[in-house]
Amino acid sequence: MWLLKPAVIAVLSLFWLASGLIGLLELGAATSILTERGFNHGLATTAVLAGSFVDIILGFLMMARSTHRAAAIGMVAVTFGYLAAGSIFAADLWLDPLGSFVKTIPGVMLALVALAVSDER
């Protein structure tokens, strides 16, 4: 596992950076997911922007040796937060054919792996 540490960190960093950047680049589409479920446009836009910035920050934090442990914990916590909120407001996404929610579970597991190998030897 120790030899995979750089790849785990790189994949997690890129995944979270891409997630945040896609949210920003596709703000309208991301916002519509919430507005279609009853959120007003302002709140939906704020939620997407906040989520995107959190994703980007976590992606950058994962890259630094001094913060990658905190980033891994943050990734797990944020993912569970996203899933909890999503389960309340958009439970249908659990059955999304592209696996919108289901795909987050392997991401959590990879963050836990990063956390497990975060100690320096």
Contacts in CASP RR format, 6 or more apart in sequence:
PFRMAT RR
TARGET T0000
AUTHOR 0000-0000-0000
METHOD contacts of the structure
MODEL  1
MWLLKPAVIAVLSLFWLASGLIGLLELGAATSILTERGFNHGLATTAVLA
GSFVDIILGFLMMARSTHRAAAIGMVAVTFGYLAAGSIFAADLWLDPLGS
FVKTIPGVMLALVALAVSDER
1 113 0 8 1.000
1 116 0 8 1.000
1 117 0 8 1.000
2 117 0 8 1.000
2 121 0 8 1.000
4 113 0 8 1.000
4 117 0 8 1.000
5 114 0 8 1.000
5 117 0 8 1.000
8 110 0 8 1.000
8 113 0 8 1.000
8 114 0 8 1.000
8 117 0 8 1.000
9 62 0 8 1.000
9 63 0 8 1.000
9 68 0 8 1.000
9 114 0 8 1.000
11 110 0 8 1.000
12 59 0 8 1.000
12 62 0 8 1.000
12 71 0 8 1.000
12 72 0 8 1.000
12 75 0 8 1.000
12 107 0 8 1.000
12 110 0 8 1.000
12 111 0 8 1.000
12 114 0 8 1.000
13 59 0 8 1.000
13 60 0 8 1.000
13 62 0 8 1.000
13 63 0 8 1.000
15 107 0 8 1.000
16 55 0 8 1.000
16 56 0 8 1.000
16 58 0 8 1.000
16 59 0 8 1.000
16 62 0 8 1.000
16 75 0 8 1.000
17 55 0 8 1.000
17 56 0 8 1.000
17 59 0 8 1.000
17 60 0 8 1.000
19 52 0 8 1.000
19 55 0 8 1.000
20 51 0 8 1.000
20 52 0 8 1.000
20 53 0 8 1.000
20 55 0 8 1.000
20 56 0 8 1.000
21 52 0 8 1.000
21 56 0 8 1.000
22 30 0 8 1.000
23 30 0 8 1.000
23 48 0 8 1.000
23 52 0 8 1.000
23 55 0 8 1.000
24 49 0 8 1.000
24 52 0 8 1.000
27 45 0 8 1.000
27 48 0 8 1.000
27 49 0 8 1.000
28 48 0 8 1.000
30 48 0 8 1.000
30 52 0 8 1.000
31 41 0 8 1.000
31 44 0 8 1.000
31 45 0 8 1.000
31 48 0 8 1.000
32 44 0 8 1.000
33 44 0 8 1.000
33 90 0 8 1.000
34 43 0 8 1.000
34 44 0 8 1.000
34 47 0 8 1.000
34 48 0 8 1.000
34 89 0 8 1.000
34 90 0 8 1.000
35 41 0 8 1.000
35 44 0 8 1.000
37 89 0 8 1.000
37 90 0 8 1.000
39 47 0 8 1.000
39 89 0 8 1.000
54 78 0 8 1.000
55 78 0 8 1.000
58 71 0 8 1.000
58 74 0 8 1.000
58 75 0 8 1.000
58 78 0 8 1.000
59 71 0 8 1.000
61 67 0 8 1.000
61 68 0 8 1.000
61 70 0 8 1.000
61 71 0 8 1.000
62 68 0 8 1.000
62 71 0 8 1.000
62 72 0 8 1.000
62 75 0 8 1.000
62 114 0 8 1.000
68 114 0 8 1.000
68 118 0 8 1.000
69 115 0 8 1.000
69 118 0 8 1.000
72 111 0 8 1.000
72 112 0 8 1.000
72 114 0 8 1.000
72 115 0 8 1.000
72 118 0 8 1.000
73 115 0 8 1.000
74 111 0 8 1.000
75 107 0 8 1.000
75 108 0 8 1.000
75 111 0 8 1.000
76 108 0 8 1.000
76 111 0 8 1.000
76 112 0 8 1.000
76 115 0 8 1.000
79 104 0 8 1.000
79 107 0 8 1.000
79 108 0 8 1.000
79 111 0 8 1.000
80 108 0 8 1.000
82 104 0 8 1.000
83 101 0 8 1.000
83 104 0 8 1.000
86 93 0 8 1.000
86 101 0 8 1.000
87 94 0 8 1.000
87 101 0 8 1.000
93 99 0 8 1.000
93 100 0 8 1.000
93 101 0 8 1.000
94 101 0 8 1.000
94 102 0 8 1.000
96 102 0 8 1.000
END
